Each structure stands twice: as C-alpha cells, then as structure tokens.
C-alpha cells in the first residue's frame, strides 16, 4: 500500500476470491421451501363426484311418470322431449337435405365442366337443400312436441294415438298458409311418420 493510500484511507483491492463449489445452493434448497401444488388437482373436474352430477344420473322421481312416456333417452318432461326431439329431427333433416343437394348438384352440373365449377355447383345445392329441409323438420318437430305433450297430459297417457293426432295437427299447421289441400297432404305425411315412430319405439322398448 502506498503512502497516499494510507493517508486517504483507500483500501487495497485484494482481487476476486476463489469460488468454493461446496457453498453453492442447488434447486432443491429453495424448491423444498415452496408448496408445489399437486398436478392432479389442477384438472377442471378434480374432486367432483360423478355420482352426484345431474347430467350423468337422473333421479327416478324427476322422470316423467305418465304411462307410455318411456323413450330411448330418460326424460323429465316436455322440455327434455323438445330438446331431444327437435335436435334429432333437425340433424336428420339436415343430413337428408344435404344428400339430396349432393345428388341434385352432381346431376345438374355437366360432367365436362371444370372441377371447380362442379364443386361450386354441388356446394350450392347442398347449402340450399340441407338447411331448408333441416329448418322445416325442426319447426315441425317443435310444434309436434307441443301438441303431443298437451294431448298426453290431457289424456293422462302417451300412446300411438297421441303421436298420430299430434303429427297430423303439426303438419297441417306447418302448411296452413298454402290452402286446404297442402294442409291435408302435409298432415297425412307427418302423421304417417309419427305413427311409424310410435310403432317402432313400442317394438324396440
């Protein structure tokens, strides 16, 4: 140390000290002090009892108890029938209408047309026929469910007669603005479909 350093109080720089590897901390030294959550508890359905979930199990007391009301799916009343019936009918109509549009598009588009033109024609036919038939079938199913549920509660039971009458009424209401003849034709078609469904349901259940 120089005289000036001793007078000014400056300390002499001793340089970097040697590194001791034994004094270094590894990851476990600080991770052990933190409460790490259990990964299985981070699942959205963790801790839920599946036996108590309403959408998995339905109490027998909540099901519709009218005679003849047993269906493919458990039902708690007209609201469940409305959801199941309308949704299923809409999807069936959409599928049949899409197949109808596919066949129509392939038939109308010339075979010699370029692939893009053929594809465009087929897609136009599918999007025209599919939603039309699906929407029409969904509306008829909604009206049918209303009539069928009303007749069931009025008569105290659900049977094939309710389905046929409800089908005839819903078909006639659907075509009520077209005149008497279209009303009768539509009512007869829907009544036939409803009667076939009632017979098939009775045979398979």
DOVOKOL-489403 format. One line per 2 residues: number of its first residue (from 1); their letters; for each residue x, z negated, y of N, C-alpha, C, O, CB. Coordinates in steps of 0.02 Angstrom, whole numbers, plus 50000, padded with zeros to 5 digits. Glycine has a CB too. Layout:
BEGIN
NUM> A> X,Z,Y,X,Z,Y,X,Z,Y,X,Z,Y,X,Z,Y ~ ...
END
This chain:
BEGIN
1> XX> 50043,50000,49941,50000,50000,50000,50045,50000,50062,50094,49963,50065,49951,49938,50000 ~ 50028,50042,50111,50069,50047,50172,50053,49990,50220,50004,49953,50211,50057,50114,50207
3> XX> 50096,49982,50271,50086,49929,50320,50021,49940,50358,49984,49893,50371,50144,49926,50370 ~ 50006,50003,50376,49944,50017,50412,49882,50000,50371,49833,49975,50397,49941,50092,50432
5> XX> 49885,50012,50306,49829,49995,50263,49819,49920,50259,49762,49895,50257,49839,50023,50194 ~ 49873,49883,50257,49867,49811,50255,49840,49782,50319,49804,49732,50318,49933,49779,50238
7> XX> 49859,49813,50378,49834,49789,50442,49761,49809,50453,49722,49770,50482,49877,49817,50498 ~ 49741,49869,50430,49672,49892,50441,49624,49867,50388,49563,49876,50395,49670,49968,50442
9> XX> 49648,49837,50337,49605,49811,50284,49582,49864,50234,49537,49850,50194,49545,49779,50314 ~ 49610,49922,50234,49591,49975,50188,49615,49960,50118,49673,49942,50107,49619,50043,50211
11> XX> 49570,49967,50072,49588,49953,50003,49617,50015,49970,49597,50071,49986,49527,49928,49964 ~ 49662,50004,49926,49694,50059,49892,49648,50087,49838,49619,50048,49799,49762,50038,49862
13> XX> 49641,50153,49836,49599,50186,49785,49636,50185,49719,49690,50213,49711,49583,50259,49806 ~ 49605,50152,49671,49638,50145,49606,49623,50203,49560,49651,50207,49505,49617,50081,49573
15> XX> 49576,50251,49581,49561,50308,49538,49505,50292,49489,49486,50234,49482,49622,50331,49501 ~ 49479,50343,49455,49424,50331,49408,49446,50289,49349,49501,50295,49323,49397,50398,49384
17> XX> 49398,50246,49329,49413,50203,49272,49398,50241,49207,49359,50288,49207,49372,50138,49275 ~ 49429,50220,49155,49420,50253,49090,49349,50239,49064,49324,50184,49071,49473,50229,49039
19> XX> 49317,50291,49032,49249,50285,49005,49250,50252,48937,49289,50271,48893,49215,50354,49000 ~ 49208,50201,48930,49203,50166,48866,49140,50189,48830,49086,50171,48851,49201,50089,48877
21> XX> 49145,50230,48776,49085,50256,48742,49042,50202,48712,48982,50213,48702,49106,50304,48689 ~ 49070,50144,48697,49029,50092,48665,48980,50060,48714,48932,50028,48693,49074,50038,48636
23> XX> 48992,50069,48779,48947,50039,48828,48888,50084,48847,48845,50063,48885,48986,50022,48890 ~ 48887,50146,48822,48833,50193,48839,48769,50175,48801,48772,50150,48745,48854,50266,48823
25> XX> 48710,50188,48832,48646,50175,48801,48617,50239,48771,48620,50292,48802,48597,50144,48853 ~ 48590,50233,48712,48557,50291,48682,48482,50290,48699,48459,50246,48735,48568,50292,48605
27> XX> 48445,50340,48672,48373,50347,48689,48332,50290,48664,48282,50272,48695,48346,50412,48661 ~ 48352,50260,48608,48311,50206,48579,48313,50143,48621,48268,50101,48616,48335,50190,48509
29> XX> 48364,50135,48664,48369,50075,48704,48314,50070,48756,48294,50014,48773,48436,50071,48737 ~ 48290,50127,48782,48237,50123,48832,48170,50147,48804,48118,50128,48832,48255,50165,48892
31> XX> 48168,50186,48750,48104,50206,48721,48072,50149,48684,48010,50146,48679,48114,50265,48674 ~ 48112,50103,48657,48083,50047,48620,48045,50000,48665,48001,49963,48642,48136,50010,48583
33> XX> 48060,50000,48730,48025,49956,48776,47959,49984,48801,47921,49948,48834,48070,49941,48834 ~ 47944,50048,48787,47884,50081,48811,47835,50087,48753,47854,50106,48697,47899,50151,48842
35> XX> 47773,50072,48765,47721,50077,48713,47700,50150,48707,47662,50175,48749,47660,50032,48730 ~ 47724,50184,48655,47708,50255,48644,47641,50258,48608,47633,50227,48555,47763,50291,48602
37> XX> 47591,50295,48634,47525,50298,48601,47528,50333,48535,47571,50376,48523,47474,50332,48646 ~ 47482,50315,48491,47476,50346,48426,47448,50417,48435,47394,50424,48464,47432,50305,48378
39> XX> 47483,50469,48411,47458,50537,48421,47389,50549,48390,47351,50590,48416,47507,50587,48391 ~ 47372,50513,48336,47307,50523,48305,47250,50499,48349,47193,50521,48341,47304,50488,48238
41> XX> 47265,50454,48396,47213,50428,48441,47199,50474,48500,47152,50463,48538,47232,50361,48466 ~ 47240,50527,48507,47230,50573,48562,47179,50628,48545,47160,50667,48589,47295,50605,48581
43> XX> 47157,50631,48483,47108,50682,48463,47040,50667,48496,47021,50609,48501,47100,50684,48386 ~ 47004,50720,48519,46940,50707,48554,46889,50670,48512,46847,50634,48539,46910,50772,48576
45> XX> 46891,50678,48445,46842,50645,48402,46871,50583,48368,46842,50559,48319,46817,50694,48349 ~ 46928,50557,48393,46959,50499,48362,46914,50438,48371,46889,50425,48426,47028,50486,48391
47> XX> 46905,50401,48318,46866,50340,48321,46792,50348,48315,46755,50299,48317,46881,50306,48384 ~ 46767,50410,48309,46695,50421,48303,46673,50414,48231,46708,50437,48185,46675,50490,48331
49> XX> 46617,50385,48221,46588,50378,48154,46541,50436,48143,46488,50440,48175,46552,50310,48145 ~ 46559,50481,48097,46518,50541,48087,46450,50525,48059,46404,50566,48065,46554,50589,48042
51> XX> 46442,50467,48028,46377,50449,48000,46326,50432,48054,46266,50433,48042,46384,50391,47953 ~ 46350,50417,48115,46304,50398,48169,46292,50453,48219,46255,50442,48267,46331,50338,48204
53> XX> 46321,50512,48210,46312,50567,48258,46244,50600,48246,46227,50616,48189,46368,50619,48252 ~ 46206,50611,48300,46138,50637,48293,46137,50709,48268,46091,50728,48231,46102,50634,48360
55> XX> 46187,50749,48287,46184,50819,48267,46207,50830,48196,46201,50886,48170,46225,50861,48315 ~ 46234,50779,48163,46254,50786,48094,46200,50758,48047,46186,50789,47996,46321,50750,48082
57> XX> 46172,50702,48064,46121,50671,48022,46059,50657,48063,46063,50634,48120,46147,50606,47990 ~ 46001,50671,48033,45937,50659,48066,45899,50606,48027,45895,50609,47966,45895,50724,48071
59> XX> 45872,50558,48062,45833,50506,48030,45767,50537,48004,45738,50580,48037,45819,50448,48078 ~ 45746,50513,47946,45684,50539,47917,45624,50525,47962,45577,50564,47964,45672,50510,47848
61> XX> 45627,50470,47998,45571,50453,48042,45565,50500,48101,45512,50505,48131,45577,50382,48066 ~ 45621,50534,48120,45620,50579,48177,45596,50649,48158,45581,50689,48202,45689,50582,48208
63> XX> 45593,50665,48094,45572,50731,48073,45497,50738,48078,45459,50690,48075,45595,50745,48001 ~ 45476,50801,48086,45404,50815,48090,45372,50801,48023,45395,50825,47971,45391,50889,48112
65> XX> 45318,50761,48023,45287,50739,47960,45223,50777,47943,45188,50758,47896,45272,50666,47965 ~ 45207,50831,47980,45147,50868,47964,45154,50902,47896,45208,50927,47880,45131,50920,48018
67> XX> 45101,50904,47856,45105,50938,47791,45122,51012,47799,45094,51047,47842,45038,50930,47753 ~ 45167,51036,47756,45186,51106,47758,45236,51124,47811,45251,51183,47821,45127,51147,47767
69> XX> 45264,51074,47846,45311,51088,47900,45382,51093,47877,45427,51105,47917,45305,51035,47953 ~ 45394,51084,47813,45463,51089,47787,45488,51160,47794,45454,51207,47775,45466,51065,47713
71> XX> 45549,51167,47820,45578,51233,47831,45649,51234,47804,45671,51187,47770,45577,51252,47906 ~ 45685,51288,47818,45753,51294,47794,45798,51241,47826,45841,51214,47793,45781,51364,47809
73> XX> 45787,51227,47890,45826,51177,47926,45781,51117,47943,45721,51126,47954,45856,51207,47990 ~ 45809,51057,47946,45768,50998,47966,45744,51006,48038,45782,51027,48082,45808,50933,47959
75> XX> 45681,50989,48049,45651,51000,48114,45620,50935,48139,45588,50899,48101,45598,51056,48111 ~ 45630,50921,48204,45599,50863,48235,45536,50881,48274,45509,50838,48309,45649,50829,48280
77> XX> 45514,50943,48269,45453,50962,48303,45457,51032,48331,45500,51072,48311,45438,50913,48359 ~ 45412,51047,48377,45407,51115,48402,45469,51136,48442,45485,51195,48445,45345,51122,48446
79> XX> 45503,51088,48473,45562,51106,48512,45619,51132,48468,45653,51180,48485,45586,51046,48553 ~ 45628,51099,48410,45679,51124,48363,45659,51192,48336,45701,51237,48330,45689,51074,48306
81> XX> 45596,51200,48319,45572,51265,48293,45581,51319,48346,45597,51376,48329,45499,51260,48272 ~ 45569,51302,48409,45578,51351,48463,45650,51373,48467,45664,51433,48473,45555,51321,48530
83> XX> 45696,51326,48464,45767,51344,48469,45790,51384,48409,45820,51438,48416,45811,51281,48476 ~ 45775,51359,48349,45797,51394,48289,45764,51462,48282,45797,51513,48271,45781,51352,48227
85> XX> 45697,51463,48290,45660,51525,48280,45677,51578,48330,45689,51636,48312,45587,51512,48281 ~ 45678,51560,48395,45692,51609,48446,45764,51635,48441,45776,51695,48447,45681,51579,48516
87> XX> 45811,51590,48430,45881,51611,48425,45893,51657,48365,45926,51709,48371,45926,51551,48419 ~ 45865,51638,48308,45874,51679,48248,45840,51747,48256,45869,51799,48237,45846,51643,48187
89> XX> 45780,51747,48283,45744,51810,48292,45780,51855,48343,45784,51916,48333,45672,51797,48315 ~ 45805,51825,48397,45842,51866,48446,45904,51897,48415,45917,51957,48426,45862,51822,48506
91> XX> 45942,51859,48377,46002,51887,48346,45984,51941,48295,46019,51991,48290,46042,51831,48312 ~ 45930,51930,48257,45909,51982,48209,45889,52046,48245,45907,52100,48225,45852,51956,48166
93> XX> 45850,52038,48299,45830,52097,48337,45889,52132,48370,45892,52193,48372,45779,52078,48390 ~ 45936,52093,48394,45996,52122,48424,46036,52161,48373,46062,52215,48388,46039,52068,48456
95> XX> 46042,52134,48313,46080,52169,48261,46045,52232,48238,46077,52285,48232,46090,52122,48201 ~ 45980,52228,48227,45943,52288,48205,45943,52340,48260,45951,52400,48247,45870,52269,48186
97> XX> 45933,52318,48323,45935,52366,48378,46004,52398,48386,46009,52457,48403,45915,52332,48442 ~ 46057,52359,48375,46124,52387,48379,46136,52439,48325,46166,52491,48338,46176,52333,48373
99> XX> 46112,52426,48264,46118,52476,48210,46076,52538,48226,46097,52595,48212,46096,52445,48143 ~ 46018,52528,48254,45975,52584,48274,46011,52626,48327,46012,52687,48323,45907,52558,48301
101> XX> 46039,52594,48377,46075,52630,48429,46137,52666,48402,46153,52720,48425,46095,52583,48484 ~ 46171,52635,48354,46229,52667,48324,46210,52732,48289,46243,52784,48298,46264,52620,48276
103> XX> 46157,52729,48249,46135,52789,48214,46111,52842,48263,46124,52901,48255,46079,52772,48163 ~ 46075,52821,48314,46049,52868,48364,46106,52900,48403,46105,52960,48417,46000,52832,48412
105> XX> 46157,52860,48422,46213,52887,48460,46253,52937,48419,46274,52989,48446,46258,52832,48483 ~ 46264,52923,48356,46301,52969,48313,46261,53034,48301,46290,53087,48293,46318,52937,48246
107> XX> 46195,53028,48299,46154,53086,48287,46150,53131,48348,46151,53192,48342,46084,53066,48265 ~ 46145,53102,48408,46136,53141,48469,46202,53173,48494,46201,53226,48524,46107,53098,48523
109> XX> 46258,53139,48481,46321,53165,48506,46347,53220,48460,46351,53209,48400,46373,53108,48513 ~ 46365,53278,48487,46390,53332,48444,46454,53312,48408,46496,53275,48435,46403,53395,48486
111> XX> 46461,53337,48348,46521,53322,48309,46583,53351,48341,46638,53323,48335,46513,53348,48237 ~ 46575,53408,48375,46633,53441,48405,46654,53409,48471,46704,53431,48501,46617,53514,48416
113> XX> 46618,53359,48495,46634,53327,48558,46699,53287,48551,46714,53263,48497,46576,53282,48582 ~ 46736,53278,48606,46796,53237,48603,46780,53165,48583,46724,53142,48593,46832,53238,48672
115> XX> 46829,53131,48553,46816,53062,48530,46792,53015,48585,46750,52972,48572,46879,53033,48499 ~ 46819,53021,48645,46798,52976,48700,46725,52987,48718,46689,52939,48732,46842,52987,48761
117> XX> 46703,53050,48718,46633,53065,48734,46587,53039,48678,46534,53011,48693,46622,53141,48743 ~ 46607,53047,48616,46567,53020,48560,46563,52944,48564,46510,52916,48555,46598,53042,48492
119> XX> 46620,52912,48577,46620,52839,48583,46576,52816,48640,46540,52767,48634,46691,52813,48591 ~ 46579,52850,48696,46538,52831,48754,46464,52839,48739,46423,52797,48757,46557,52873,48816
121> XX> 46446,52894,48705,46376,52904,48687,46350,52852,48639,46294,52828,48645,46367,52973,48657 ~ 46392,52833,48590,46372,52783,48541,46364,52715,48575,46315,52680,48561,46422,52779,48484
123> XX> 46411,52697,48618,46406,52632,48652,46345,52629,48698,46313,52577,48704,46470,52619,48692 ~ 46330,52685,48732,46270,52686,48775,46207,52675,48734,46162,52639,48755,46266,52752,48813
125> XX> 46203,52706,48675,46144,52697,48633,46139,52626,48606,46084,52598,48603,46146,52747,48575 ~ 46195,52597,48587,46194,52529,48560,46173,52479,48614,46131,52436,48601,46264,52509,48533
127> XX> 46201,52486,48674,46184,52439,48728,46113,52450,48754,46086,52406,48787,46234,52445,48784 ~ 46083,52508,48741,46015,52520,48762,45965,52493,48711,45916,52460,48729,46003,52594,48774
129> XX> 45977,52506,48648,45930,52486,48596,45938,52413,48575,45888,52379,48563,45939,52530,48535 ~ 46000,52388,48571,46011,52320,48547,45979,52267,48591,45938,52229,48566,46084,52307,48542
131> XX> 45996,52263,48656,45964,52212,48698,45889,52221,48705,45852,52172,48710,45995,52214,48767 ~ 45865,52284,48705,45793,52296,48710,45756,52264,48652,45708,52226,48661,45777,52371,48713
133> XX> 45779,52278,48590,45745,52251,48532,45756,52175,48526,45710,52139,48506,45769,52286,48469 ~ 45816,52151,48544,45829,52080,48540,45787,52040,48589,45759,51989,48571,45902,52067,48552
135> XX> 45783,52064,48651,45742,52030,48701,45668,52031,48683,45633,51980,48691,45752,52062,48770 ~ 45644,52088,48659,45573,52092,48639,45558,52045,48582,45507,52010,48583,45556,52164,48619
137> XX> 45602,52043,48532,45590,51998,48475,45595,51925,48496,45557,51883,48471,45642,52013,48419 ~ 45640,51909,48542,45646,51840,48566,45584,51817,48603,45562,51761,48595,45706,51833,48610
139> XX> 45555,51861,48644,45494,51843,48681,45436,51833,48633,45398,51785,48640,45477,51898,48732 ~ 45429,51877,48585,45375,51870,48535,45384,51805,48496,45335,51771,48481,45373,51930,48487
141> XX> 45446,51788,48479,45459,51726,48441,45441,51665,48481,45415,51616,48454,45532,51723,48420 ~ 45455,51666,48546,45436,51609,48588,45360,51599,48591,45336,51543,48585,45464,51618,48659
143> XX> 45324,51654,48601,45251,51649,48603,45223,51629,48535,45176,51589,48531,45220,51717,48626 ~ 45252,51657,48482,45230,51640,48414,45240,51565,48400,45196,51533,48371,45269,51681,48363
145> XX> 45296,51538,48421,45308,51467,48409,45257,51423,48446,45234,51373,48419,45380,51447,48431 ~ 45239,51444,48507,45189,51406,48543,45122,51406,48508,45090,51354,48500,45182,51433,48613
147> XX> 45099,51465,48487,45035,51469,48451,45038,51432,48384,44991,51396,48367,45017,51543,48439 ~ 45092,51441,48347,45098,51411,48281,45099,51335,48285,45067,51301,48245,45161,51436,48246
149> XX> 45137,51308,48334,45139,51235,48342,45071,51208,48364,45049,51156,48340,45192,51216,48392 ~ 45038,51243,48410,44972,51221,48432,44920,51221,48377,44881,51175,48370,44947,51264,48489
151> XX> 44921,51275,48336,44874,51278,48280,44889,51224,48228,44844,51195,48199,44876,51347,48247 ~ 44954,51211,48217,44973,51160,48168,44949,51091,48188,44923,51053,48147,45047,51159,48158
153> XX> 44958,51073,48251,44936,51007,48274,44860,51003,48278,44831,50949,48269,44967,50990,48341 ~ 44827,51058,48293,44754,51058,48297,44723,51051,48227,44673,51016,48218,44729,51122,48330
155> XX> 44753,51084,48178,44726,51081,48110,44756,51025,48068,44730,51008,48015,44737,51147,48075 ~ 44811,50996,48092,44843,50941,48055,44887,50964,47998,44905,50922,47957,44791,50897,48029
157> XX> 44904,51027,47995,44948,51052,47941,44976,51120,47962,44948,51154,48005,44911,51056,47873 ~ 45031,51138,47928,45061,51204,47938,45055,51243,47872,45077,51219,47820,45136,51199,47961
159> XX> 45025,51301,47876,45018,51343,47816,45023,51416,47836,45037,51433,47893,44951,51329,47780 ~ 45013,51460,47786,45018,51531,47798,44965,51556,47846,44978,51604,47884,45013,51569,47732
161> XX> 44907,51525,47846,44854,51547,47891,44875,51537,47964,44862,51579,48007,44788,51508,47877 ~ 44907,51481,47978,44932,51469,48046,44982,51524,48067,44978,51550,48122,44965,51400,48051
163> XX> 45028,51540,48022,45079,51590,48038,45048,51658,48051,45069,51693,48097,45130,51595,47981 ~ 44999,51677,48010,44969,51743,48018,44929,51747,48083,44935,51796,48120,44923,51759,47958
165> XX> 44889,51695,48097,44850,51695,48158,44896,51693,48219,44885,51728,48268,44801,51635,48159 ~ 44947,51651,48216,44994,51647,48272,45031,51713,48282,45044,51733,48339,45044,51590,48261
167> XX> 45049,51747,48227,45081,51812,48233,45036,51864,48264,45058,51903,48306,45104,51835,48165 ~ 44973,51864,48243,44926,51913,48272,44915,51900,48347,44915,51947,48387,44858,51909,48236
169> XX> 44907,51837,48365,44897,51821,48436,44958,51837,48478,44952,51865,48533,44879,51748,48444 ~ 45017,51820,48454,45078,51833,48493,45091,51908,48499,45113,51931,48552,45138,51798,48461
171> XX> 45077,51946,48446,45085,52018,48451,45037,52050,48500,45056,52095,48537,45076,52050,48383 ~ 44975,52026,48501,44927,52053,48549,44943,52034,48620,44934,52074,48666,44857,52029,48531
173> XX> 44967,51972,48631,44987,51952,48698,45045,51993,48723,45048,52011,48782,45004,51877,48700 ~ 45092,52009,48678,45151,52047,48698,45133,52117,48723,45165,52143,48768,45200,52052,48639
175> XX> 45082,52147,48693,45061,52215,48713,44994,52214,48751,44958,52264,48751,45055,52260,48652 ~ 44978,52158,48782,44913,52152,48815,44905,52198,48875,44848,52212,48895,44902,52081,48836
177> XX> 44959,52221,48904,44953,52265,48963,44950,52338,48945,44944,52381,48989,45012,52253,49009 ~ 44954,52355,48881,44954,52425,48860,44887,52451,48837,44880,52511,48825,45003,52434,48804
179> XX> 44837,52408,48830,44772,52431,48806,44754,52400,48739,44795,52365,48709,44771,52506,48801 ~ 44693,52412,48717,44667,52380,48657,44703,52404,48594,44722,52364,48551,44593,52392,48650
181> XX> 44712,52470,48588,44743,52497,48527,44815,52472,48517,44832,52449,48463,44742,52573,48528 ~ 44859,52476,48568,44926,52448,48559,44925,52373,48545,44968,52348,48508,44968,52461,48621
183> XX> 44876,52337,48573,44871,52265,48559,44857,52253,48485,44888,52211,48454,44816,52234,48601 ~ 44809,52291,48457,44791,52282,48386,44849,52301,48340,44863,52268,48290,44729,52323,48369
185> XX> 44884,52356,48358,44941,52378,48317,44996,52325,48318,45023,52307,48266,44968,52446,48341 ~ 45013,52302,48378,45066,52252,48383,45046,52187,48349,45087,52156,48315,45081,52239,48456
187> XX> 44984,52166,48358,44961,52106,48324,44964,52112,48249,44984,52064,48215,44890,52089,48345 ~ 44945,52170,48222,44949,52180,48150,45020,52179,48124,45033,52152,48070,44916,52245,48131
189> XX> 45067,52209,48161,45137,52210,48140,45166,52139,48138,45197,52119,48089,45179,52255,48186 ~ 45157,52102,48193,45185,52035,48196,45150,51989,48146,45183,51945,48117,45177,52006,48267
191> XX> 45085,51997,48135,45050,51956,48085,45077,51971,48016,45084,51925,47975,44975,51969,48088 ~ 45092,52034,48001,45121,52051,47936,45190,52020,47926,45206,51995,47872,45125,52126,47928
193> XX> 45230,52023,47978,45297,51992,47973,45292,51917,47965,45327,51888,47923,45339,52008,48036 ~ 45248,51885,48003,45239,51812,47998,45212,51792,47930,45234,51742,47901,45193,51787,48053
195> XX> 45165,51831,47903,45139,51816,47837,45192,51824,47783,45195,51784,47736,45080,51860,47822 ~ 45233,51876,47789,45287,51886,47740,45337,51828,47743,45360,51804,47691,45323,51952,47753
197> XX> 45353,51805,47804,45398,51748,47810,45368,51685,47780,45404,51646,47748,45416,51737,47884 ~ 45303,51674,47791,45271,51614,47763,45271,51615,47687,45283,51564,47655,45199,51608,47789
199> XX> 45258,51673,47658,45259,51679,47584,45330,51669,47557,45340,51635,47507,45230,51748,47562 ~ 45380,51701,47590,45448,51694,47568,45473,51622,47574,45508,51598,47530,45494,51741,47607
201> XX> 45455,51588,47628,45475,51519,47637,45445,51474,47584,45478,51429,47558,45457,51494,47706 ~ 45382,51487,47567,45349,51447,47515,45380,51459,47446,45382,51414,47404,45274,51462,47513
203> XX> 45404,51521,47435,45433,51538,47370,45502,51507,47360,45520,51489,47304,45437,51612,47361 ~ 45540,51503,47413,45610,51480,47408,45618,51405,47419,45670,51378,47403,45652,51518,47457
205> X> 45568,51371,47447,45574,51300,47461,45539,51258,47407,45539,51197,47410,45546,51283,47530
END
